[in-house]
Amino acid sequence: MIQSYDVLVVGPRVAARLKGFPDDESLAALQDLARIGVRYVLVHSGEPGIPRREWVQQNRARALNSGVLRLLGSFNDNDLFEIVP
């Protein structure tokens, strides 16, 4: 599920593009979603399938270095990003 000010439920095509986050395809999908008003991405890295250590050491750096996302804050196992306009 993707949220903006209203809840936006994405279809299987968009979900498939986001599955490899933070790969190039998922970052491009986030840019597309930003065009329709999505502004934030919240990553719950303590969830099953997203080990916190792996996220912090590898994937968070990739997301930050992409130029697509800006880290707004970290709260426990959650990272809040803004999609750069």
QUIGIZI-V764721 format. One record per residue. SS is DSSP state (@ for helix, = for strand, . for the rest). Layout:
ss
SS
SS
This chain:
ss
.
=
=
.
.
.
=
=
.
.
.
@
@
@
@
@
@
@
.
.
.
.
.
@
@
@
@
@
@
@
@
@
@
@
.
.
.
.
.
=
=
=
=
=
.
.
.
.
.
.
.
@
@
@
@
@
@
@
@
@
@
@
@
@
@
.
.
.
=
=
=
=
=
=
=
.
.
=
=
=
=
=
=
.
.
